[in-house]
Amino acid sequence: MTIAAPLTAQPTIHPHPTYKTDIAIVGAGIVGATLACALKDSGLNITLIEAQPQEKATSKRQAYALTLMSGKIFDRLGVWQEILPQIVTFNQIQISDANQWVVNLTPDDLGMDHLGYVGEHRVILTALQQQINQSNQIQWVCPGQVQEIKYFEDFAQVWVNSAEHSEPVVIESRLVVATDGAKSPIRQAAEISTQGWRYWQSCVATTIKTEKPHNNVAFERFWYTGPMGVLPLPGNRVQVVWTAPHEQAEALQQLNEAEFLRLLEYRTDGILGRLELDSPRLVFPVQLMQCDRYVGHRLALAGDAAHCCHPVGGQGLNLGIRDAAALAEIIKNSHTQNKDIGHLKNLKPYQQWRKPQNWMILGFTDFLDRTFSTDWFPVVWTRRLGLLFLQKFRIGRTLSLRLMTGLMGRAPETD
């Protein structure tokens, strides 16, 4: 992909099919689709550009922890009533150092009825797509692959290879939003630099059928090789995200099924009974990444295109959902006040809002991983004192839960 610097002159006339829109969202995964839904009643015309057909985009075998704030956002968007009956609401988080030093976090610690949700990718994205497809303000270019973006003074030209056209389609948009993932070609073409690092760990993710009920409990098991999240799913299933050093993660993926399940039963202390694989074991590396800036001339980044964090605590997707809701709020406010929605000064409040809050979660997840992913004696006893503090003092549990559930800091409009 190539990118042109902002120009004051008008672009030359070209023979390609040209469409005008107010906002072009590149990447229609959960974050991009959330942004489109949040803008569907704004009076703005939205174009979603997605490389995969809608049906294929929903087929990913993955599940996510959803925070209470994500639930509030989806409820405001009108998709929650479709999502909620198909996912699990959990009412307890059990944290442990290996299989010892167990701390239970409950809704009483937060003054709520529950602590969060676990939903599968297919369920969440399908509900968002259905809402989008009912709107006359949102158009799809799907499948479509962005080849080039040219930025001019008053708009950007997004050149897209589309399956419906034999030659590139040119979309002229007042604002381009990149929700195209951690390796975002749009971010790279715009020469937006990033900070961060790759961890020494990878994650093994899989879905497991359990003999015993999970009782709507989410588990975070910390081991010196890395944390393990066990998230409850409908139908006596759980999503396992097992973090380990790269070589160990690869070995876990290649291990024969019986031996893998035996190790997993040990790591879960047998509380879920005999286990059975329900999906292939996928391995992905872990990184922390934060963009130096979230916005540029006629450009905004959201979700993994702007930041990535360690999966401990299940925060990654939730940050992207809050990005989408916050960006939609900023855009709608500018539009209501007849301001230019793509002008840098009108986009900067989004960056000033979300970047510090995302840094807080990135730092929190990094601290958890580094503190627990070691067997060095002084750190072991320090973290166990921390768990003892959580166990004894409600204020510690409350503050931790407010951060983990998305209820700390400025929230997008949810009422």
C-alpha positions, 0 to 999 in steps of 0.5 A, spaced: 500 500 500 502 506 498 500 513 501 500 520 499 501 526 503 495 531 504 495 536 498 491 542 497 490 541 489 484 537 487 486 530 485 486 529 477 480 526 474 480 518 473 476 513 469 475 508 475 468 507 478 468 513 484 463 513 490 463 518 495 462 517 503 463 520 509 466 515 513 470 509 510 472 503 515 477 499 513 476 492 517 469 489 519 471 485 524 468 486 531 471 493 532 470 495 525 462 493 525 461 496 532 463 503 530 459 502 524 453 500 528 454 506 533 454 511 527 448 508 523 443 513 526 448 519 525 446 521 519 453 520 516 454 515 510 458 509 512 462 504 507 465 498 510 471 495 506 472 488 508 477 483 505 473 477 507 465 475 505 461 476 511 460 469 512 467 467 512 469 473 517 464 470 522 467 463 522 473 464 526 473 459 532 475 464 538 471 466 544 472 472 548 471 475 555 467 481 554 467 486 560 461 489 563 462 496 559 462 492 553 455 489 555 453 496 556 455 498 549 452 493 545 446 494 549 446 501 547 447 499 540 441 494 540 445 488 539 445 485 546 438 482 546 441 478 540 448 476 543 446 475 551 442 469 550 447 465 546 453 467 551 455 465 558 454 470 564 460 469 569 459 470 576 466 469 579 473 470 577 478 465 581 485 467 581 490 462 583 498 462 583 499 455 580 493 451 584 495 454 590 493 461 593 486 462 591 482 468 591 475 469 589 472 475 586 465 475 586 459 480 584 459 483 591 466 486 591 463 490 585 456 491 587 453 488 581 449 482 579 455 479 575 462 480 573 462 479 565 461 475 559 464 470 555 462 470 547 464 466 541 466 470 535 461 468 531 455 470 535 458 477 536 460 479 529 453 476 526 449 480 531 453 486 529 452 484 521 445 483 522 444 490 525 449 493 519 445 490 514 438 493 516 441 500 515 440 504 509 446 509 511 451 503 511 454 500 505 459 494 504 465 493 499 466 486 501 470 482 499 474 488 498 482 489 498 485 496 499 491 498 495 492 505 496 490 511 500 491 518 497 490 524 502 487 530 500 485 537 503 478 535 504 477 528 503 481 521 502 481 517 496 481 509 498 483 505 492 480 498 493 480 492 489 473 489 489 470 482 487 464 486 483 469 490 479 474 488 474 478 495 475 479 498 482 474 502 485 475 509 488 472 511 494 472 518 496 471 519 504 471 525 509 475 520 514 478 513 513 478 509 520 483 503 520 480 497 524 485 492 520 488 489 525 495 489 529 499 489 522 495 494 520 497 496 512 494 503 513 497 505 519 504 502 516 503 506 510 501 512 514 508 512 517 505 512 524 510 509 529 509 504 535 512 503 541 512 496 545 515 489 544 514 482 543 514 477 549 518 471 550 511 467 550 506 465 545 499 463 547 495 456 545 488 457 544 483 451 544 476 450 546 475 444 551 469 440 552 468 438 560 465 433 564 463 437 570 460 444 569 464 450 569 458 453 574 459 460 570 466 461 573 472 464 569 479 462 572 486 465 571 491 460 573 498 463 574 504 459 573 511 461 572 511 459 565 505 464 563 498 465 565 492 460 563 485 463 562 479 458 562 473 462 560 466 458 561 462 457 554 455 455 553 454 447 553 459 445 558 465 448 554 471 452 556 475 457 552 483 455 554 488 460 553 495 457 555 501 462 555 508 459 555 515 460 552 515 460 544 518 453 544 513 450 550 507 453 546 509 449 540 510 443 543 504 443 546 500 444 540 504 438 537 503 434 543 498 428 542 491 429 544 491 424 550 498 427 553 495 435 552 489 433 555 492 430 561 497 436 562 491 441 562 487 436 567 493 437 572 493 445 570 486 446 572 487 441 578 481 436 576 475 441 577 472 440 570 473 433 570 475 429 564 477 434 558 476 433 551 478 437 545 473 441 541 477 445 536 484 445 534 490 448 538 492 454 535 498 458 537 499 465 536 505 470 539 504 475 544 506 482 544 505 489 547 504 495 542 502 502 542 501 507 537 505 514 538 498 517 535 491 514 534 489 520 529 492 523 523 489 528 517 483 524 515 485 518 519 483 514 525 486 508 528 482 503 533 482 496 536 489 492 534 491 497 529 492 502 535 494 498 540 495 490 543 496 487 550 498 481 553 491 476 553 492 475 561 485 478 563 482 478 557 482 485 555 484 486 548 478 486 544 474 490 550 479 496 549 477 496 541 470 496 543 471 502 547 475 505 542 469 504 537 464 507 542 469 513 544 470 515 536 463 514 534 461 519 540 467 524 538 465 524 530 457 525 532 459 531 536 463 534 531 457 532 526 452 535 530 456 542 531 457 542 523 465 541 524 469 537 519 469 530 522 476 528 518 480 534 521 485 533 525 483 538 531 476 535 531 479 527 531 485 529 537 480 529 543 479 521 541 486 520 542 486 524 548 481 520 551 483 513 549 490 513 549 491 514 556 486 509 558 489 504 554 496 505 556 493 503 563 490 497 561 497 495 557 501 497 563 496 492 568 497 486 563 504 487 562 505 487 570 501 481 571 505 477 566 511 479 568 510 478 576 507 471 575 511 469 569 517 467 574 519 463 579 524 467 582 523 467 590 523 474 592 517 475 586 514 469 588 513 471 595 511 479 593 506 476 589 503 472 594 503 477 599 499 481 593 494 475 593 493 475 600 491 483 600 486 481 595 483 476 599 483 480 606 481 487 603 475 488 599 478 495 597 483 491 593 478 487 590 473 492 588 479 497 585 481 491 581 474 489 578 473 496 576 479 496 572 478 489 569 470 490 567 471 497 564 468 501 569 474 505 571 475 512 567 471 516 562 466 511 559 463 512 552 455 514 552 451 508 554 444 511 556 
